[in-house]
Amino acid sequence: MTGRTTYIAENGAEITDELVDRWDEEAENGFPGAEVTPFEGRAWETAPEPLEPHDDA
């Protein structure tokens, strides 16, 4: 591999290829040592509205 890349996150944090490689390895190994906390709703919304079916026919 030629050269390594550094990315800057929206919050200013520096993300290196080495960090991405580490995250990849952790994901492939099932995030060992991680504690999963169940929650209600959708993670990307703070005040979700219920989904309603619609007829596209």
VOLUMLO-140098 format. One line per field, with one value per residue: residue number from 0; residue in one letter; chain; x, y, z of N, C-alpha, C, O, CB in turn. Coordinates in steps of 0.05 Angstrom, whole numbers. Atoms other than C-alpha are relative to their C-alpha. Glycine has a CB too. Example, Ala and Ser with C-alpha at 12.3 -4.5 7.8 and 13.67 -1.06 7.14 Angstrom:
% residues 2
kelum	c(0	1) $
drenmi	c(A	S) $
dodren	c(A	A) $
n.x	c(18	-16) $
n.y	c(-24	-24) $
n.z	c(0	-1) $
ca.x	c(246	273) $
ca.y	c(-90	-21) $
ca.z	c(156	143) $
c.x	c(18	-15) $
c.y	c(24	22) $
c.z	c(0	14) $
o.x	c(39	-5) $
o.y	c(24	44) $
o.z	c(13	18) $
cb.x	c(-20	9) $
cb.y	c(1	9) $
cb.z	c(25	-29) $
END
This chain:
% residues 57
kelum	c(0	1	2	3	4	5	6	7	8	9	10	11	12	13	14	15	16	17	18	19	20	21	22	23	24	25	26	27	28	29	30	31	32	33	34	35	36	37	38	39	40	41	42	43	44	45	46	47	48	49	50	51	52	53	54	55	56) $
drenmi	c(M	T	G	R	T	T	Y	I	A	E	N	G	A	E	I	T	D	E	L	V	D	R	W	D	E	E	A	E	N	G	F	P	G	A	E	V	T	P	F	E	G	R	A	W	E	T	A	P	E	P	L	E	P	H	D	D	A) $
dodren	c(A	A	A	A	A	A	A	A	A	A	A	A	A	A	A	A	A	A	A	A	A	A	A	A	A	A	A	A	A	A	A	A	A	A	A	A	A	A	A	A	A	A	A	A	A	A	A	A	A	A	A	A	A	A	A	A	A) $
n.x	c(17	-16	10	22	18	11	25	8	29	15	-6	-28	-16	-17	5	-22	4	-5	24	21	-8	7	29	7	-7	19	26	-3	-1	25	-4	-5	0	20	24	22	23	24	15	24	-1	-21	-24	-7	21	5	29	11	29	5	1	27	-1	14	6	-13	13) $
n.y	c(-24	-24	-23	3	-22	-11	-13	-17	3	-25	-12	-7	23	12	28	11	27	19	0	13	28	11	2	22	25	3	8	28	17	-2	-20	13	-17	-22	4	-9	-9	-2	-25	-2	-20	1	-13	-26	-20	-5	0	14	3	27	4	7	11	-15	16	-11	11) $
n.z	c(0	1	-15	-19	1	-25	5	-22	-4	-2	-26	-1	-7	21	5	16	11	-21	-17	16	0	-26	-2	17	-15	-22	11	10	-23	-15	-21	-25	-24	2	-14	16	-16	17	-3	16	22	20	-11	14	-5	-29	-5	24	4	10	29	10	27	20	23	23	24) $
ca.x	c(0	27	19	-29	-88	-111	-183	-212	-281	-335	-317	-244	-220	-163	-180	-120	-118	-90	-152	-198	-159	-168	-243	-247	-211	-257	-319	-294	-283	-353	-330	-299	-311	-366	-428	-493	-550	-619	-662	-730	-740	-692	-621	-618	-681	-693	-769	-790	-860	-892	-882	-947	-958	-978	-1007	-961	-1008) $
ca.y	c(0	68	126	132	178	223	246	302	287	340	351	362	293	263	196	157	95	59	78	55	-11	-21	-7	-57	-111	-98	-104	-169	-197	-178	-119	-160	-130	-84	-75	-69	-29	-40	22	40	76	92	112	170	205	239	244	190	188	120	93	87	42	74	47	58	21) $
ca.z	c(0	-18	30	88	92	148	151	194	224	228	302	285	307	266	235	208	165	225	266	210	206	281	277	220	261	321	277	245	315	339	382	438	507	482	524	484	514	483	471	443	377	322	340	290	316	383	375	325	297	282	212	172	112	47	-18	-78	-126) $
c.x	c(18	-13	-23	-16	-9	-25	-6	-31	-13	6	29	19	15	-5	22	-8	4	-24	-22	6	-7	-30	-9	5	-20	-27	1	0	-24	2	4	1	-20	-25	-23	-23	-24	-14	-24	4	22	23	5	-21	-3	-29	-13	-30	-4	0	-28	2	-14	-3	13	-13	-15) $
c.y	c(25	23	-7	25	9	15	18	-3	27	14	7	-23	-11	-30	-10	-27	-21	-3	-15	-30	-13	-4	-24	-27	-5	-9	-29	-19	3	19	-12	20	22	-7	13	7	3	27	-1	20	-4	17	28	21	4	0	-14	-1	-28	-1	-9	-11	18	-17	14	-9	21) $
c.z	c(0	15	19	-1	28	-7	25	2	4	27	3	7	-24	-2	-19	-12	21	18	-15	-1	27	3	-17	14	23	-10	-9	23	18	23	27	23	-1	16	-16	18	-18	5	-18	-23	-19	9	-12	5	30	7	-24	0	-11	-31	-8	-28	-20	-25	-25	-26	-16) $
o.x	c(37	-36	-37	-5	-13	-26	3	-45	1	6	37	43	4	-2	24	-27	-10	-31	-36	-12	-16	-39	-27	-11	-28	-39	-18	-8	-24	-13	-12	13	-23	-33	-22	-32	-24	-13	-25	20	34	19	16	-18	-2	-36	-26	-44	13	-9	-40	16	-33	12	5	-5	-27) $
o.y	c(26	29	-27	46	-8	31	12	4	47	39	16	-20	-12	-44	0	-40	-42	-25	-31	-47	-36	-24	-39	-45	-28	-27	-44	-42	-8	16	-9	41	37	-31	37	-9	19	38	-17	38	-26	40	45	43	-15	-6	0	-3	-39	17	-26	0	33	-36	36	-2	14) $
o.z	c(15	11	15	-7	45	-26	47	-16	8	27	25	7	-46	17	-42	-3	21	27	-3	2	27	14	-9	13	27	2	-4	20	40	43	45	21	19	18	-21	35	-37	27	-37	-21	-20	17	1	-5	45	30	-40	20	-25	-44	6	-45	-12	-29	-32	-48	-37) $
cb.x	c(-19	5	-9	11	-24	21	-23	8	-5	-30	-9	4	-17	30	-29	26	19	25	-8	-1	30	11	-14	16	28	-3	-7	25	25	-8	-24	26	27	-8	1	-8	6	-19	18	-24	1	-11	24	2	-26	13	-11	11	-11	-26	21	-19	-13	15	-31	29	-18) $
cb.y	c(0	8	21	-7	-6	19	-20	30	-18	-6	-19	22	-22	7	-5	-2	-5	8	28	11	-3	19	25	1	2	27	18	-3	6	-27	19	-16	12	5	13	-21	27	-24	25	8	27	9	-17	-5	-8	27	29	-28	22	-11	-21	24	-28	26	-2	-9	-22) $
cb.z	c(24	-29	-19	29	-18	15	-5	-4	25	-1	22	18	13	4	-12	16	-24	17	7	-29	-6	22	-10	-26	10	15	-24	-16	16	10	1	-1	4	-29	29	-21	14	5	-6	17	12	-28	-4	-29	-13	8	4	0	-20	11	-9	1	0	-7	-4	0	7) $
END
